[in-house]
Amino acid sequence: MPTVSETIPETLGPRVDAALAWFNASEEAEFQVTGILDAEAALAGSDELRLILCGGDRCEQRSFRVRGAAGAWQVDLAERDAPRLPGTPQAELDPPPGPRLQWLDGKLSQHTFVVLVFYRGFW
């Protein structure tokens, strides 16, 4: 089972920022990094970053391949995040408790009640 951490290791900061900027350039909503999966692998030299991104009304887990050096990063989606077949839904990862609580607090202040449905990775 993957290890999820809400804290991004300082040495991965520039690579995470590059992946986030690249991802936000192609999305309608502005996303933030709210967690990282298996940071130890990235710290051990892997060029793959598995990030939890939240923006708008959704959170997703995306895997990026980040190569190069500061100021000249080359970012791509990892093969496991290759484009889906048309008509297949995106399974979204339940975000860590911190972002989920902030999201829920924001929604509760906008609405009388909120219904949360969890089913096989979709929420």
C-alpha positions as YAML, in Angstrom:
chain: A
units: angstrom
residues:
- id: 1
  name: MET
  ca: [0.00, 0.00, 0.00]
- id: 2
  name: PRO
  ca: [1.40, 3.45, -0.88]
- id: 3
  name: THR
  ca: [2.55, 5.78, 1.86]
- id: 4
  name: VAL
  ca: [0.78, 9.14, 1.66]
- id: 5
  name: SER
  ca: [2.37, 12.22, 3.21]
- id: 6
  name: GLU
  ca: [0.92, 15.72, 3.43]
- id: 7
  name: THR
  ca: [4.43, 17.15, 3.84]
- id: 8
  name: ILE
  ca: [6.56, 17.49, 0.72]
- id: 9
  name: PRO
  ca: [10.26, 16.89, 1.43]
- id: 10
  name: GLU
  ca: [12.24, 20.10, 0.93]
- id: 11
  name: THR
  ca: [14.63, 18.53, -1.60]
- id: 12
  name: LEU
  ca: [11.68, 17.56, -3.84]
- id: 13
  name: GLY
  ca: [10.18, 21.08, -3.71]
- id: 14
  name: PRO
  ca: [11.54, 22.35, -7.06]
- id: 15
  name: ARG
  ca: [10.47, 19.17, -8.90]
- id: 16
  name: VAL
  ca: [7.01, 19.26, -7.31]
- id: 17
  name: ASP
  ca: [6.63, 22.95, -8.22]
- id: 18
  name: ALA
  ca: [7.61, 22.20, -11.84]
- id: 19
  name: ALA
  ca: [5.09, 19.35, -12.08]
- id: 20
  name: LEU
  ca: [2.35, 21.52, -10.56]
- id: 21
  name: ALA
  ca: [3.03, 24.43, -12.93]
- id: 22
  name: TRP
  ca: [3.00, 22.07, -15.91]
- id: 23
  name: PHE
  ca: [-0.28, 20.46, -14.78]
- id: 24
  name: ASN
  ca: [-1.98, 23.80, -14.04]
- id: 25
  name: ALA
  ca: [-1.10, 25.07, -17.53]
- id: 26
  name: SER
  ca: [-3.48, 22.47, -19.01]
- id: 27
  name: GLU
  ca: [-6.34, 22.59, -16.48]
- id: 28
  name: GLU
  ca: [-9.30, 24.92, -16.01]
- id: 29
  name: ALA
  ca: [-9.04, 25.03, -12.21]
- id: 30
  name: GLU
  ca: [-5.98, 26.08, -10.22]
- id: 31
  name: PHE
  ca: [-4.65, 23.01, -8.41]
- id: 32
  name: GLN
  ca: [-2.50, 22.76, -5.30]
- id: 33
  name: VAL
  ca: [-0.33, 19.88, -4.13]
- id: 34
  name: THR
  ca: [-1.88, 18.47, -0.97]
- id: 35
  name: GLY
  ca: [0.20, 15.30, -0.64]
- id: 36
  name: ILE
  ca: [2.75, 12.96, -2.12]
- id: 37
  name: LEU
  ca: [2.72, 9.16, -2.41]
- id: 38
  name: ASP
  ca: [5.89, 7.20, -1.70]
- id: 39
  name: ALA
  ca: [8.21, 10.20, -1.40]
- id: 40
  name: GLU
  ca: [11.04, 7.82, -0.46]
- id: 41
  name: ALA
  ca: [11.20, 6.50, -4.04]
- id: 42
  name: ALA
  ca: [11.60, 10.02, -5.44]
- id: 43
  name: LEU
  ca: [14.22, 10.84, -2.80]
- id: 44
  name: ALA
  ca: [16.11, 7.67, -3.77]
- id: 45
  name: GLY
  ca: [16.59, 8.93, -7.32]
- id: 46
  name: SER
  ca: [13.40, 8.01, -9.20]
- id: 47
  name: ASP
  ca: [12.28, 10.65, -11.69]
- id: 48
  name: GLU
  ca: [8.62, 9.80, -10.98]
- id: 49
  name: LEU
  ca: [6.52, 11.93, -8.61]
- id: 50
  name: ARG
  ca: [3.13, 10.67, -7.45]
- id: 51
  name: LEU
  ca: [1.22, 13.73, -6.25]
- id: 52
  name: ILE
  ca: [-2.22, 14.40, -4.84]
- id: 53
  name: LEU
  ca: [-3.60, 17.54, -6.45]
- id: 54
  name: CYS
  ca: [-6.71, 19.39, -5.30]
- id: 55
  name: GLY
  ca: [-8.42, 22.23, -7.13]
- id: 56
  name: GLY
  ca: [-11.94, 23.40, -7.72]
- id: 57
  name: ASP
  ca: [-14.24, 20.66, -6.42]
- id: 58
  name: ARG
  ca: [-11.97, 17.67, -7.03]
- id: 59
  name: CYS
  ca: [-8.83, 15.94, -5.88]
- id: 60
  name: GLU
  ca: [-6.82, 13.57, -8.07]
- id: 61
  name: GLN
  ca: [-3.70, 11.47, -7.79]
- id: 62
  name: ARG
  ca: [-1.40, 12.02, -10.77]
- id: 63
  name: SER
  ca: [2.01, 10.61, -11.56]
- id: 64
  name: PHE
  ca: [4.60, 12.81, -13.27]
- id: 65
  name: ARG
  ca: [8.00, 12.10, -14.75]
- id: 66
  name: VAL
  ca: [10.20, 15.11, -13.92]
- id: 67
  name: ARG
  ca: [13.72, 15.20, -15.41]
- id: 68
  name: GLY
  ca: [16.37, 17.86, -15.84]
- id: 69
  name: ALA
  ca: [17.61, 20.57, -13.53]
- id: 70
  name: ALA
  ca: [16.20, 23.68, -11.88]
- id: 71
  name: GLY
  ca: [14.98, 26.17, -14.46]
- id: 72
  name: ALA
  ca: [14.97, 23.56, -17.26]
- id: 73
  name: TRP
  ca: [12.64, 20.84, -16.01]
- id: 74
  name: GLN
  ca: [11.10, 18.42, -18.49]
- id: 75
  name: VAL
  ca: [7.71, 17.25, -17.18]
- id: 76
  name: ASP
  ca: [5.42, 14.56, -18.60]
- id: 77
  name: LEU
  ca: [2.63, 12.38, -17.25]
- id: 78
  name: ALA
  ca: [3.97, 8.99, -16.22]
- id: 79
  name: GLU
  ca: [2.76, 6.04, -18.31]
- id: 80
  name: ARG
  ca: [0.34, 4.94, -15.61]
- id: 81
  name: ASP
  ca: [-1.45, 8.29, -16.09]
- id: 82
  name: ALA
  ca: [-1.63, 8.08, -19.85]
- id: 83
  name: PRO
  ca: [-4.88, 9.46, -21.28]
- id: 84
  name: ARG
  ca: [-7.95, 7.36, -20.50]
- id: 85
  name: LEU
  ca: [-10.23, 5.85, -23.08]
- id: 86
  name: PRO
  ca: [-13.14, 8.15, -23.96]
- id: 87
  name: GLY
  ca: [-16.13, 7.60, -21.72]
- id: 88
  name: THR
  ca: [-14.22, 6.01, -18.82]
- id: 89
  name: PRO
  ca: [-14.43, 7.91, -15.54]
- id: 90
  name: GLN
  ca: [-11.39, 9.12, -13.59]
- id: 91
  name: ALA
  ca: [-11.02, 7.32, -10.26]
- id: 92
  name: GLU
  ca: [-10.16, 9.99, -7.73]
- id: 93
  name: LEU
  ca: [-8.05, 9.38, -4.67]
- id: 94
  name: ASP
  ca: [-9.60, 10.34, -1.35]
- id: 95
  name: PRO
  ca: [-7.39, 13.25, -0.22]
- id: 96
  name: PRO
  ca: [-5.65, 13.25, 3.15]
- id: 97
  name: PRO
  ca: [-7.71, 14.47, 6.15]
- id: 98
  name: GLY
  ca: [-6.35, 18.05, 6.13]
- id: 99
  name: PRO
  ca: [-7.50, 19.05, 2.64]
- id: 100
  name: ARG
  ca: [-10.72, 17.05, 2.94]
- id: 101
  name: LEU
  ca: [-11.72, 18.91, 6.09]
- id: 102
  name: GLN
  ca: [-10.92, 22.29, 4.51]
- id: 103
  name: TRP
  ca: [-12.93, 21.38, 1.42]
- id: 104
  name: LEU
  ca: [-15.87, 20.16, 3.51]
- id: 105
  name: ASP
  ca: [-15.81, 23.29, 5.69]
- id: 106
  name: GLY
  ca: [-15.90, 25.44, 2.55]
- id: 107
  name: LYS
  ca: [-18.84, 23.52, 1.08]
- id: 108
  name: LEU
  ca: [-20.79, 23.53, 4.34]
- id: 109
  name: SER
  ca: [-20.50, 27.32, 4.50]
- id: 110
  name: GLN
  ca: [-22.00, 27.51, 0.97]
- id: 111
  name: HIS
  ca: [-24.84, 24.98, 1.41]
- id: 112
  name: THR
  ca: [-27.32, 23.82, 4.03]
- id: 113
  name: PHE
  ca: [-25.97, 20.25, 3.87]
- id: 114
  name: VAL
  ca: [-23.52, 18.19, 1.83]
- id: 115
  name: VAL
  ca: [-23.91, 14.56, 0.80]
- id: 116
  name: LEU
  ca: [-20.68, 12.57, 0.50]
- id: 117
  name: VAL
  ca: [-20.74, 9.33, -1.45]
- id: 118
  name: PHE
  ca: [-17.74, 6.99, -1.44]
- id: 119
  name: TYR
  ca: [-17.73, 4.02, -3.83]
- id: 120
  name: ARG
  ca: [-14.66, 2.11, -5.00]
- id: 121
  name: GLY
  ca: [-12.32, 5.09, -5.17]
- id: 122
  name: PHE
  ca: [-14.91, 7.55, -6.46]
- id: 123
  name: TRP
  ca: [-16.30, 10.26, -4.22]
...
